[in-house]
Amino acid sequence: MNRFLFKQLSSFLNYKVQRPHRNGHGIHSPFLFNFVTETLYKKKQSKRIINPIEKIRKEMLKNNDLIVIEDLGAGSTRLKQNHRKISDVARISSSSKKYGMLLHKIVDYCKPEIVIELGTCLGIGTMYMASGSEQAKIYSIEGSQSLLDLAQKNIQKANLSNIFLQKGNFGEVLPSLLKEHGKFDLMYMDGNHRKEAVLNYFSMSLPYTQDNSVMIIDDIRWAEDMFDAWFEICKNEHVKVSLDLQNTGIIFFNRKLRKQHFKVYY
C-alpha cells in the first residue's frame, strides 16, 4: 500500500471513529447549523425531481457504446483509456444520487442566481443543481465534446431550460464567465483534480466572491496534492468557514462569520 492510500484509509477511519458533527450537533453558529440541517440532513426528497434524473442515469448505465474522451484534467484513476464505455463513465465519474441530492438541496437552500460548474461529465450533477431552483442559471464547462453532446441530450430529456453548456478548458472559459457576470453565487469544482489547477481556479474566482458566495470542491481526497490544495484553500484569509465531508469540501466567504473549520458527517 502506498503512502497516500495509507493516509486515505487512516483519514477515513478517523472520520468514522471520531464521529464528527452529526445532525448539526456541536455547531454553535446559527448560520452553519441552519445550513447543515437544511442541506446535509434534510430528509424530504421529491420523487418528481429524483425520478427523471435517475431514469436518465439508468439509461447511461445500460449504454455500452464507446466514446472518445478528451481529458484536459488529471484524468481518472480507474478509467485509463480515452475510449470508454458510457456505462463506465456513468458508474465511476458521474455524481452519485446521494451527492446529487446534496447539490440540489444546496441550490434550493441558497437560491443562487449564477452557478458555475467545472466538469459537466454526463450532466447528472448539473441536472440536480438546475432542479434546485428555476431561477438559478447553471453555467457548466466541459472539456470533452463527446461528454458535452451526451450531457446536452440528457438535459433535453429532463426538460431543464436553465442550464448553459460551454466547451473548453476551465482555465480559459472560467475567467470570461466570471468577467461577464461579475460574480458567482455557487461554484462546483468537479474536474481537473490537480493541485496547481484547483488553486488557480480558486485564485481567479476570489475577486468575484460576495458574502453569499459558496464553493463546493469535490474529491478533496482524490490524490495527495488534491488534499493539499483543499488544505491551502481552507487557510486562505478570504475563506471564513470550511466544511469537510470526507469526499467533498464546502467553503463560505461571508465576512460576518468567524473563521472555523468543521468535519461534518455525511
Backbone bond lengths (Angstrom), bond angles and torsions (degrees), N, CA, C in turn:
res aa  C-N    CA-C-N  psi(-1)  N-CA   C-N-CA  omega(-1)  CA-C   N-CA-C  phi
1 M - - - 1.471 - - 1.527 109.11 -
2 N 1.366 116.86 127.00 1.451 117.84 -179.66 1.526 111.45 -74.60
3 R 1.330 115.33 170.12 1.468 121.13 -171.86 1.528 112.66 -61.31
4 F 1.342 116.35 -42.09 1.459 117.87 -177.11 1.522 111.75 -71.67
5 L 1.348 118.13 -37.70 1.463 120.20 177.05 1.521 110.51 -61.41
6 F 1.349 115.82 -38.55 1.462 119.89 177.30 1.530 110.08 -63.82
7 K 1.349 116.44 -42.17 1.464 120.76 179.10 1.529 110.80 -65.21
8 Q 1.339 116.95 -37.85 1.464 120.91 178.00 1.528 110.45 -62.64
9 L 1.332 115.92 -46.32 1.460 120.36 179.97 1.523 110.44 -63.19
10 S 1.328 117.14 -44.06 1.461 121.38 179.45 1.526 110.72 -62.03
11 S 1.339 115.33 -42.07 1.464 120.37 179.91 1.520 110.86 -63.40
12 F 1.348 116.25 -42.37 1.463 120.07 -179.91 1.524 111.02 -65.06
13 L 1.339 116.38 -43.34 1.472 119.93 179.52 1.521 111.09 -64.62
14 N 1.343 116.17 -41.00 1.465 119.55 176.95 1.521 111.03 -62.85
15 Y 1.315 115.40 -38.83 1.462 121.82 179.17 1.535 109.92 -59.74
16 K 1.343 115.96 -42.21 1.459 120.20 179.99 1.525 112.15 -74.38
17 V 1.346 116.27 -43.90 1.465 121.02 -175.15 1.526 111.43 -69.57
18 Q 1.343 116.07 -42.48 1.462 119.72 -177.28 1.516 112.58 -72.18
19 R 1.323 117.02 -13.59 1.462 122.19 179.48 1.529 110.53 47.23
20 P 1.342 116.33 71.60 1.456 119.30 -179.84 1.525 111.32 -61.91
21 H 1.299 116.86 176.10 1.458 122.29 -174.45 1.524 111.48 -46.92
22 R 1.324 115.80 125.01 1.459 121.90 177.43 1.524 108.85 -120.73
23 N 1.312 116.22 141.99 1.452 121.94 176.97 1.521 113.54 53.09
24 G 1.337 116.21 23.54 1.456 120.30 177.99 1.506 114.66 86.95
25 H 1.360 117.99 -4.17 1.462 120.85 -178.43 1.529 110.57 -63.72
26 G 1.336 115.85 132.30 1.457 120.99 177.71 1.512 114.05 88.35
27 I 1.342 117.19 -3.98 1.461 120.77 176.80 1.524 107.95 -97.80
28 H 1.319 116.65 111.43 1.461 121.05 -171.87 1.525 113.53 -92.62
29 S 1.314 116.77 -15.22 1.459 119.59 177.19 1.531 109.32 -72.01
30 P 1.338 118.83 120.68 1.477 120.60 178.70 1.518 112.59 -56.70
31 F 1.355 116.09 -39.01 1.464 120.42 179.56 1.527 110.69 -60.64
32 L 1.348 115.59 -49.82 1.464 119.98 -177.84 1.520 112.00 -68.75
33 F 1.308 117.12 -40.84 1.465 120.97 179.67 1.524 109.63 -58.67
34 N 1.331 115.19 -45.38 1.455 120.44 179.52 1.516 111.24 -62.25
35 F 1.341 116.87 -45.57 1.462 121.26 -179.06 1.524 110.87 -61.38
36 V 1.331 116.44 -48.15 1.469 121.06 -177.21 1.524 111.43 -63.35
37 T 1.327 117.68 -45.58 1.469 119.83 -177.00 1.531 111.68 -70.43
38 E 1.353 117.00 -30.82 1.460 119.96 -176.75 1.525 113.61 -89.22
39 T 1.317 117.45 -11.57 1.471 119.29 179.73 1.534 110.86 -117.97
40 L 1.336 116.85 -61.92 1.463 119.42 -176.25 1.522 112.40 -66.07
41 Y 1.332 116.88 -38.38 1.471 119.14 -170.51 1.516 114.60 -115.05
42 K 1.310 117.36 7.43 1.454 119.73 175.99 1.520 108.99 -71.64
43 K 1.327 117.07 121.56 1.463 121.04 -170.92 1.518 113.85 -84.91
44 K 1.322 117.15 -27.92 1.458 120.04 -173.80 1.528 110.74 -62.03
45 Q 1.318 115.82 125.80 1.461 121.31 178.10 1.523 109.06 -129.95
46 S 1.316 116.47 130.01 1.451 121.18 -177.82 1.521 111.07 -90.04
47 K 1.318 116.29 119.22 1.469 120.20 177.51 1.525 110.54 -63.57
48 R 1.323 116.55 -27.40 1.463 120.96 178.11 1.523 110.67 -61.18
49 I 1.344 115.53 -32.39 1.469 121.11 179.71 1.519 110.80 -85.51
50 I 1.325 115.45 -47.49 1.465 121.33 -172.16 1.531 112.61 -70.11
51 N 1.324 116.77 -47.68 1.465 120.55 -170.42 1.531 115.04 -56.88
52 P 1.347 119.41 -47.29 1.481 118.24 -179.78 1.530 112.73 -62.48
53 I 1.340 116.96 -39.17 1.465 120.55 -178.60 1.524 110.37 -70.55
54 E 1.328 116.32 -43.52 1.464 119.75 -179.80 1.524 112.06 -69.60
55 K 1.323 117.57 -27.71 1.466 120.76 174.19 1.523 109.79 -64.79
56 I 1.336 116.15 -41.32 1.472 120.95 177.65 1.526 109.88 -65.55
57 R 1.333 117.10 -41.05 1.472 119.91 177.31 1.532 110.52 -58.78
58 K 1.325 117.45 -44.57 1.469 121.24 -179.66 1.527 110.68 -60.92
59 E 1.320 116.51 -39.08 1.472 119.91 177.44 1.530 110.60 -62.46
60 M 1.325 116.25 -41.35 1.468 121.23 179.27 1.533 110.73 -66.75
61 L 1.320 116.55 -38.11 1.473 121.06 -179.57 1.533 111.97 -67.35
62 K 1.321 116.65 -22.37 1.465 121.13 179.83 1.532 111.96 -94.57
63 N 1.320 116.37 -6.11 1.472 120.77 -174.28 1.528 109.88 -91.94
64 N 1.323 116.48 110.76 1.463 121.82 -178.51 1.527 113.53 -97.83
65 D 1.324 116.65 12.98 1.471 119.80 175.89 1.520 109.61 -62.78
66 L 1.329 115.41 145.69 1.464 120.63 177.13 1.518 110.54 -91.47
67 I 1.325 115.50 138.97 1.460 120.36 173.63 1.528 107.96 -127.85
68 V 1.320 115.27 155.58 1.468 120.49 176.60 1.521 107.42 -98.50
69 I 1.329 116.37 121.74 1.463 121.31 -176.82 1.514 110.15 -104.35
70 E 1.306 114.51 125.94 1.459 123.08 176.41 1.523 105.83 -87.72
71 D 1.318 117.97 99.56 1.458 121.75 -174.73 1.519 110.16 -94.66
72 L 1.344 116.37 108.83 1.461 120.84 -178.16 1.526 112.03 -94.42
73 G 1.337 116.62 -4.92 1.461 120.14 -177.47 1.504 112.13 -106.18
74 A 1.341 115.85 -146.73 1.461 120.62 -177.93 1.516 112.29 -79.97
75 G 1.344 116.68 -7.42 1.454 119.21 -179.51 1.511 111.79 81.42
76 S 1.326 115.15 -173.81 1.459 121.23 -179.71 1.523 109.67 -105.25
77 T 1.326 115.96 143.09 1.464 119.39 177.53 1.531 110.90 -76.25
78 R 1.340 116.92 -16.51 1.463 120.35 -175.72 1.523 112.82 -113.74
79 L 1.316 117.21 -23.94 1.468 121.16 178.15 1.519 108.31 -111.43
80 K 1.318 116.06 97.88 1.468 121.22 -171.18 1.524 113.64 -86.96
81 Q 1.346 117.03 -27.20 1.457 120.17 -175.32 1.526 111.17 -89.08
82 N 1.334 116.30 149.45 1.464 119.66 174.70 1.523 111.68 -72.37
83 H 1.349 116.90 -26.96 1.465 120.83 173.77 1.526 107.34 -85.38
84 R 1.324 116.46 113.75 1.472 119.95 -175.26 1.520 110.74 -132.89
85 K 1.308 115.73 147.72 1.458 120.25 173.93 1.525 108.29 -73.43
86 I 1.321 115.09 140.03 1.465 119.90 177.47 1.528 109.76 -58.78
87 S 1.329 116.44 -37.08 1.468 120.53 -179.95 1.529 111.38 -61.94
88 D 1.337 117.00 -37.65 1.470 120.15 178.94 1.523 111.37 -69.14
89 V 1.321 115.60 -39.35 1.468 119.62 177.98 1.530 109.66 -62.86
90 A 1.332 116.28 -43.48 1.466 120.90 179.65 1.529 111.33 -63.85
91 R 1.329 115.55 -37.29 1.468 120.17 -176.27 1.525 111.96 -76.12
92 I 1.327 117.34 -38.00 1.463 120.91 -170.77 1.528 113.40 -102.89
93 S 1.325 117.13 -40.08 1.467 120.08 -169.48 1.525 115.43 -100.30
94 S 1.327 118.06 -18.00 1.464 119.83 -177.03 1.527 111.52 -83.66
95 S 1.332 115.97 155.11 1.468 121.51 176.78 1.516 109.74 -59.67
96 S 1.328 117.33 135.39 1.461 121.47 176.27 1.519 109.97 -71.42
97 K 1.317 116.35 165.95 1.472 120.83 177.60 1.525 110.27 -60.26
98 K 1.318 116.84 -41.00 1.463 121.68 -179.12 1.523 111.10 -60.13
99 Y 1.330 116.99 -49.52 1.458 120.01 -178.03 1.521 111.74 -79.10
100 G 1.337 117.37 -25.46 1.460 120.31 172.76 1.520 110.52 -61.96
101 M 1.351 115.79 -44.62 1.461 120.00 178.46 1.520 110.83 -66.11
102 L 1.335 117.79 -33.17 1.463 119.97 176.53 1.535 109.67 -63.42
103 L 1.325 117.14 -45.22 1.466 120.71 178.01 1.528 110.49 -59.75
104 H 1.325 115.28 -43.83 1.468 120.08 179.07 1.534 110.80 -59.69
105 K 1.331 116.43 -45.97 1.468 120.10 -176.43 1.530 111.95 -69.55
106 I 1.337 116.67 -32.37 1.469 119.37 177.30 1.528 110.09 -67.04
107 V 1.330 116.99 -42.91 1.473 119.88 177.24 1.526 110.20 -64.41
108 D 1.322 116.39 -42.84 1.463 120.98 179.27 1.530 110.80 -61.00
109 Y 1.326 116.39 -38.59 1.469 120.95 -177.29 1.534 111.70 -77.46
110 C 1.325 117.42 -45.45 1.467 121.58 -173.78 1.525 113.69 -81.99
111 K 1.331 116.95 -21.86 1.464 122.20 -178.20 1.539 112.10 50.46
112 P 1.320 118.00 54.02 1.479 120.33 -179.39 1.520 111.51 -72.03
113 E 1.318 115.31 151.81 1.464 120.00 173.40 1.525 110.24 -90.56
114 I 1.332 115.72 -46.36 1.463 121.32 -177.00 1.526 109.75 -114.19
115 V 1.322 115.68 116.60 1.465 122.21 178.01 1.519 107.86 -116.55
116 I 1.320 116.68 130.19 1.466 120.92 177.89 1.526 108.74 -118.81
117 E 1.309 115.81 127.43 1.469 122.04 179.19 1.522 108.89 -115.60
118 L 1.319 115.97 129.35 1.455 121.60 174.92 1.524 107.78 -102.63
119 G 1.324 117.03 99.49 1.459 121.93 -179.52 1.518 111.97 112.36
120 T 1.337 116.87 89.02 1.465 121.51 -177.99 1.516 112.06 -76.27
121 C 1.332 116.29 -39.35 1.468 123.16 -173.08 1.535 108.51 53.93
122 L 1.323 118.85 -125.82 1.461 121.41 -179.06 1.528 112.13 -89.47
123 G 1.325 116.59 0.25 1.463 120.51 176.11 1.512 114.88 87.30
124 I 1.341 118.13 9.88 1.469 120.41 -178.38 1.534 110.61 -64.78
125 G 1.330 116.99 -54.86 1.461 120.80 178.68 1.522 111.24 -62.69
126 T 1.330 116.02 -37.12 1.469 121.83 178.59 1.523 110.43 -58.17
127 M 1.331 116.41 -45.59 1.465 121.01 -179.08 1.517 111.59 -67.69
128 Y 1.327 116.75 -37.35 1.468 119.03 177.24 1.531 110.34 -62.49
129 M 1.337 117.46 -41.11 1.462 119.81 178.22 1.525 110.88 -66.52
130 A 1.319 116.65 -44.81 1.468 120.89 -177.88 1.519 111.68 -61.87
131 S 1.334 116.81 -32.53 1.467 120.68 -179.73 1.528 112.08 -75.98
132 G 1.338 117.00 -9.86 1.461 120.49 -179.42 1.511 113.22 -74.82
133 S 1.327 117.28 -26.93 1.459 121.64 179.99 1.523 109.25 -162.52
134 E 1.320 116.52 125.76 1.461 120.28 178.73 1.525 111.25 -68.71
135 Q 1.335 116.35 -23.60 1.462 120.70 -178.88 1.528 112.75 -79.19
136 A 1.333 116.29 -20.17 1.469 120.08 179.80 1.526 110.20 -72.72
137 K 1.317 115.73 134.87 1.465 120.44 174.14 1.527 107.77 -103.63
138 I 1.323 115.57 118.24 1.460 121.58 -175.36 1.524 108.96 -98.88
139 Y 1.327 116.44 113.39 1.462 121.64 176.85 1.527 107.42 -103.80
140 S 1.321 115.84 110.84 1.460 120.67 -173.39 1.530 110.48 -115.12
141 I 1.328 116.02 129.01 1.464 122.05 -176.72 1.532 109.20 -107.35
142 E 1.318 116.17 132.97 1.467 121.58 178.78 1.526 109.13 -137.88
143 G 1.326 116.02 136.04 1.458 120.57 -178.30 1.509 114.47 -84.15
144 S 1.341 117.44 -22.37 1.461 120.95 -176.03 1.519 111.19 -99.70
145 Q 1.329 116.55 121.35 1.468 120.50 -178.39 1.520 111.64 -64.11
146 S 1.333 117.96 -37.62 1.468 120.25 -178.78 1.529 111.02 -63.84
147 L 1.342 116.84 -39.67 1.461 120.15 176.88 1.521 110.97 -68.58
148 L 1.321 115.84 -39.54 1.459 120.78 179.98 1.532 110.88 -61.83
149 D 1.332 116.23 -40.29 1.470 120.52 179.33 1.531 110.87 -64.57
150 L 1.328 115.96 -42.80 1.464 119.61 178.05 1.521 111.22 -65.70
151 A 1.330 116.26 -42.58 1.467 120.26 179.26 1.526 110.43 -60.81
152 Q 1.331 116.73 -41.80 1.470 120.49 179.68 1.527 110.92 -60.18
153 K 1.314 116.97 -43.02 1.468 121.02 178.44 1.525 110.75 -64.01
154 N 1.326 116.46 -42.26 1.468 120.39 179.67 1.522 111.50 -63.62
155 I 1.322 116.40 -41.51 1.470 121.44 -179.66 1.527 110.53 -65.42
156 Q 1.324 116.74 -37.97 1.468 120.09 177.40 1.526 110.75 -65.50
157 K 1.334 116.61 -39.06 1.475 120.42 177.20 1.519 110.86 -62.56
158 A 1.336 116.42 -37.10 1.467 121.01 -178.99 1.521 112.27 -79.05
159 N 1.347 116.51 -7.46 1.469 122.10 177.54 1.528 111.83 58.68
160 L 1.337 115.23 44.61 1.462 120.58 178.62 1.531 108.49 -106.17
161 S 1.334 115.93 126.33 1.467 120.07 -173.83 1.522 113.65 -108.04
162 N 1.331 117.22 3.95 1.471 119.68 -177.05 1.524 112.89 -107.25
163 I 1.346 116.82 24.86 1.466 122.29 177.84 1.518 108.93 -114.73
164 F 1.324 116.35 132.65 1.459 122.36 -178.79 1.531 108.15 -127.18
165 L 1.325 115.88 110.72 1.458 121.48 -175.18 1.523 111.04 -91.01
166 Q 1.336 115.18 142.33 1.458 120.41 177.65 1.522 109.07 -134.48
167 K 1.326 115.47 134.46 1.461 121.73 179.52 1.526 109.51 -93.17
168 G 1.330 115.83 135.14 1.454 117.98 173.45 1.515 113.53 150.81
169 N 1.311 114.51 178.13 1.455 122.66 176.96 1.525 108.48 -74.86
170 F 1.333 116.66 134.29 1.468 120.28 -177.58 1.530 111.49 -53.84
171 G 1.326 115.30 -46.26 1.456 120.27 -175.78 1.516 113.93 -64.00
172 E 1.342 116.93 -19.52 1.455 121.34 179.30 1.531 112.19 -96.18
173 V 1.342 116.74 -37.64 1.465 120.95 -176.69 1.533 111.82 -82.99
174 L 1.335 116.99 -38.22 1.465 120.82 -175.92 1.532 113.10 -56.49
175 P 1.350 119.84 -47.76 1.470 119.15 -178.87 1.527 113.61 -58.32
176 S 1.332 116.41 -39.36 1.469 119.27 -179.25 1.527 111.04 -69.24
177 L 1.349 116.93 -36.84 1.468 120.78 177.08 1.529 110.82 -64.21
178 L 1.326 115.62 -45.96 1.461 120.60 -179.80 1.523 111.07 -62.85
179 K 1.318 115.58 -43.03 1.462 120.07 -179.38 1.526 110.70 -65.85
180 E 1.325 116.48 -39.78 1.464 121.16 -179.02 1.527 112.04 -62.16
181 H 1.347 116.75 -42.01 1.463 120.66 -175.02 1.529 113.01 -97.46
182 G 1.309 116.42 -17.32 1.465 119.74 176.52 1.505 114.78 74.22
183 K 1.332 117.57 2.60 1.468 121.22 -178.89 1.527 108.51 -171.68
184 F 1.325 115.26 170.43 1.457 120.63 162.65 1.522 106.66 -140.77
185 D 1.318 115.94 144.00 1.461 120.72 177.70 1.528 110.71 -95.50
186 L 1.332 115.02 -35.12 1.463 120.82 178.44 1.516 108.45 -143.32
187 M 1.323 115.99 132.83 1.461 120.76 174.53 1.522 108.54 -126.70
188 Y 1.327 115.17 133.66 1.464 121.60 179.40 1.522 108.59 -119.76
189 M 1.329 116.92 110.48 1.464 122.45 178.41 1.523 109.68 -94.11
190 D 1.327 115.84 113.68 1.459 119.85 179.26 1.522 109.91 -142.25
191 G 1.317 115.14 49.09 1.461 119.61 178.66 1.515 109.44 -166.62
192 N 1.320 116.28 159.56 1.466 123.66 -178.33 1.524 111.79 51.89
193 H 1.308 115.64 76.02 1.463 121.59 -176.01 1.532 111.44 -84.50
194 R 1.314 115.07 59.27 1.461 121.01 174.88 1.519 108.52 -118.49
195 K 1.324 116.10 139.07 1.461 120.92 -176.72 1.522 111.87 -54.70
196 E 1.321 116.30 -51.58 1.464 120.57 -176.32 1.528 111.28 -59.76
197 A 1.337 116.58 -42.18 1.467 120.79 -178.77 1.525 110.91 -67.23
198 V 1.334 116.54 -46.76 1.473 120.76 -178.89 1.525 110.86 -60.29
199 L 1.330 116.78 -45.16 1.463 120.34 179.48 1.525 110.88 -65.60
200 N 1.325 116.49 -32.91 1.459 120.81 177.86 1.528 110.86 -66.72
201 Y 1.351 116.92 -45.75 1.464 120.41 178.72 1.536 110.17 -63.00
202 F 1.318 115.28 -40.31 1.471 120.04 179.00 1.532 109.94 -61.78
203 S 1.326 117.14 -47.49 1.472 121.70 -177.42 1.520 111.93 -62.99
204 M 1.341 116.66 -42.76 1.463 118.82 -178.22 1.536 111.56 -71.77
205 S 1.339 117.22 -19.00 1.470 121.19 179.62 1.525 112.57 -87.30
206 L 1.325 117.54 -24.76 1.468 121.62 -174.60 1.533 114.16 -52.40
207 P 1.331 119.92 -45.27 1.476 119.29 -178.77 1.532 113.61 -62.65
208 Y 1.328 117.06 -14.07 1.463 120.92 -176.06 1.527 112.45 -105.45
209 T 1.331 116.69 9.99 1.464 119.82 178.44 1.519 110.39 -81.66
210 Q 1.330 114.70 152.40 1.450 123.46 173.22 1.523 107.08 -129.37
211 D 1.327 116.81 176.43 1.455 119.28 -179.34 1.528 112.39 -60.21
212 N 1.336 116.86 -28.69 1.467 118.63 -178.71 1.525 113.02 -92.66
213 S 1.326 117.94 3.09 1.469 120.44 -178.11 1.529 111.17 -70.55
214 V 1.331 114.88 139.04 1.469 122.60 178.85 1.522 107.16 -130.44
215 M 1.321 116.29 139.69 1.461 120.67 177.40 1.528 108.77 -125.67
216 I 1.325 115.52 130.94 1.468 122.15 177.63 1.521 107.66 -112.40
217 I 1.322 116.41 127.23 1.466 121.02 179.87 1.522 107.91 -118.76
218 D 1.311 116.36 116.97 1.464 120.67 -176.90 1.527 110.89 -87.36
219 D 1.324 115.96 157.54 1.466 122.90 173.74 1.526 112.35 57.49
220 I 1.337 116.69 46.84 1.470 119.27 -177.00 1.529 112.10 -67.94
221 R 1.321 117.34 -15.82 1.471 120.41 175.87 1.521 111.29 -113.58
222 W 1.323 116.14 27.21 1.470 122.21 -179.73 1.520 110.57 -63.29
223 A 1.321 116.97 -39.30 1.464 123.13 178.40 1.524 107.24 -153.97
224 E 1.318 116.01 165.99 1.464 119.95 -175.00 1.516 111.88 -60.51
225 D 1.340 117.30 -42.49 1.462 117.67 -177.92 1.528 111.92 -73.38
226 M 1.357 116.70 -22.27 1.464 120.05 174.87 1.533 109.78 -68.36
227 F 1.329 116.30 -40.87 1.464 119.21 178.07 1.528 110.39 -69.62
228 D 1.325 116.96 -34.30 1.471 120.33 174.96 1.527 110.20 -60.75
229 A 1.339 116.15 -40.70 1.465 120.53 178.88 1.526 110.29 -63.00
230 W 1.338 116.26 -44.10 1.472 120.97 178.43 1.529 110.27 -60.68
231 F 1.317 117.18 -42.88 1.467 122.25 -179.02 1.532 110.44 -62.86
232 E 1.334 116.53 -42.31 1.467 120.51 179.00 1.531 111.25 -65.86
233 I 1.323 115.97 -39.56 1.463 120.25 179.44 1.529 110.67 -63.88
234 C 1.325 116.65 -42.95 1.468 120.60 179.30 1.526 111.66 -60.23
235 K 1.331 117.18 -33.00 1.468 121.45 -178.12 1.527 112.42 -78.25
236 N 1.325 117.48 -16.79 1.463 120.58 -175.54 1.529 110.67 -58.60
237 E 1.313 116.81 138.92 1.471 121.47 -175.25 1.522 113.01 -63.93
238 H 1.320 117.80 -23.82 1.463 120.64 -179.28 1.531 112.56 -81.40
239 V 1.323 116.95 -16.00 1.465 121.63 177.90 1.514 108.07 -86.51
240 K 1.334 116.02 119.86 1.463 119.62 -176.85 1.527 112.18 -94.06
241 V 1.321 116.92 -42.65 1.465 120.28 179.76 1.516 108.75 -134.81
242 S 1.320 116.15 135.96 1.464 121.48 176.59 1.527 109.15 -126.96
243 L 1.323 115.56 137.61 1.468 122.40 178.48 1.523 108.60 -116.33
244 D 1.306 116.75 124.46 1.468 123.27 177.67 1.521 107.91 -102.38
245 L 1.336 116.66 110.66 1.468 121.91 179.16 1.524 111.30 -99.53
246 Q 1.310 117.38 18.90 1.460 126.54 -177.93 1.523 112.25 81.33
247 N 1.323 118.15 -58.65 1.466 120.42 177.76 1.524 112.49 -93.91
248 T 1.302 116.41 -28.96 1.461 122.22 -173.22 1.525 110.13 -127.58
249 G 1.325 116.57 144.98 1.449 121.92 176.20 1.517 110.71 -116.99
250 I 1.335 116.60 143.24 1.463 121.86 178.14 1.515 107.61 -126.81
251 I 1.345 116.93 133.02 1.458 119.51 179.89 1.524 110.77 -128.40
252 F 1.341 114.25 149.30 1.459 122.82 -177.70 1.527 108.67 -123.96
253 F 1.324 115.66 145.64 1.462 121.32 -176.02 1.531 113.01 -112.87
254 N 1.320 117.03 6.98 1.463 121.26 -175.92 1.532 110.54 -62.09
255 R 1.330 116.36 116.35 1.464 121.31 -175.65 1.524 113.32 -67.79
256 K 1.322 117.46 -14.54 1.464 120.99 178.97 1.529 111.68 -79.25
257 L 1.313 116.04 -14.60 1.467 120.66 -178.18 1.523 110.60 -85.31
258 R 1.326 115.65 146.66 1.463 120.90 174.72 1.522 108.64 -80.38
259 K 1.330 117.42 139.60 1.468 120.64 -177.43 1.524 109.92 -63.83
260 Q 1.322 115.42 120.13 1.466 121.88 -179.04 1.529 109.78 -148.72
261 H 1.318 114.90 156.13 1.472 121.06 175.25 1.521 107.78 -128.67
262 F 1.334 115.76 133.10 1.461 120.80 -179.19 1.524 110.35 -126.46
263 K 1.318 116.53 141.61 1.451 121.86 164.53 1.530 105.62 -98.95
264 V 1.310 115.80 122.48 1.457 120.70 -174.22 1.516 109.37 -121.15
265 Y 1.308 117.19 132.23 1.465 121.52 -179.66 1.528 109.45 -73.88
266 Y 1.319 115.29 129.84 1.460 119.50 175.75 1.521 109.77 -143.72
